[in-house]
Amino acid sequence: MDHNTHCGATPRRAQGTVAVMGMALVVAAAQGLAQTPPVTAQQQAAAQQAFAQGLPVAELAPNAPDTYAVKRGDTLWGIAGLYLRRPWRWPALWGMNRQDIANPHLIFPGQTLYLDKQGGYARLGTRPGASANASTEPPTVRVSPRTRSDSLTDTALPTLKSHLIESFLVEPVVVDEQTLLQAPRIVATIEDRVLMSTGDRAYARGDAANPLRTDYGEPRYYRVFRNAVPLKDPASGEILGYEAQYLGKAELLRGESVEESPDGEGGMAFDYVPATLDITAAREEIRAGDRLLPAPARTFVSYVPHAPQMEVDARVVSIYGGAAFANAAQNQVIAINRGEQEGLQTGHVLNLMTKGDRIKDTTDDARAMIKLPSESNGMAMVFRTFERVSYALILDVRTPVRVGDRLVNPH
């Protein structure tokens, strides 16, 4: 975690001047902004259009508040739903007044949002009446000279409740079959234990062409996986990738090596020594044969909820958590058969549709089979993408979600 020095007042970030005692706050602001995800060109275009005239009042939620004090625990998705009939139009909500909300990721607890409705249009700002007299001169934020150390990115509002998706940001991994087969594997443990858990020491070896090393620039932290389960497209049956079962984390302490020792006959013997690792976390028991993949760098996870610009017609591939789950409910994670290759991005909001059951017409003597129409069933947001597969969190749902259900553009 990085620590940026800033003053004790609640941070308010606008593009402009901030009056400070010394240079510490300026440095902190620059570092904090540098770590936030970039705003896409599409989001900028939507914001520019909304800023030109505001958002039609008809787009607002019926009970959109005139003022709202941002609280800890709030999310961008929750605030978007508070103000808009269609929460995925969040870029337009942010774009109501780009003078005040210059970056959608930098909304903090303690800020007050003000809704200004004039001439049938609405704008949102962090100052009363900001939309009516939008000034090119940004406000000055006065702070006391008292300082403390904190990370600005840790206080910015997340898009979703972080505890619902945080583990999924590193746990599921979709790879091709060869990637996992060629990944370093655990070969033994101390005291010949069959199963390992947190705190145990393990030994591993990599591919002959790519052994585990502790050289500068080489990975030191790994995730442990097992059983690459094929993810099949429900429509075509094609294998889109392999989802590896996450088991835990490990830290590499010593790399693979070769030791030289006398062979007792006047010559020298060469013994291979596997790499040494410590199991630092275990969701399930780990054993010999399990595979190691480098842990990804920790990133600031926040993104703008928005509707895809391209046409999407996706299917639910699986419900994350294993075969024990036949249906998914609100706040569960699903894998879908569209990914980066098809243009899906984190933050894309999709409409869940029922599959449409085939049933017998019990009112007909012939008991003919009929197929019920596909109906809107709720919303899901993409939060992690791979080449041909993405993971999405079910935001709300009316009936259980099943493999094969469709996801389409929201309306």
PyMOL commands that set and color helices and strands:
alter all, ss='L'
color gray80, all
select helices_A, chain A and resi 24-34+41-53+57-59+76-83+87-97+152-155+162-165+167-169+177-181+190-192+340-342
alter helices_A, ss='H'
color red, helices_A
select strands_A, chain A and resi 4-7+55-56+67-69+112-118+121-125+147-150+173-175+185-189+195-196+201-205+221-232+239-254+257-262+268-273+275-282+286-287+291-294+313-319+333-336+349-353+358-360+369-371+376-385+390-397+406-408
alter strands_A, ss='S'
color yellow, strands_A
deselect
rebuild
show_as cartoon
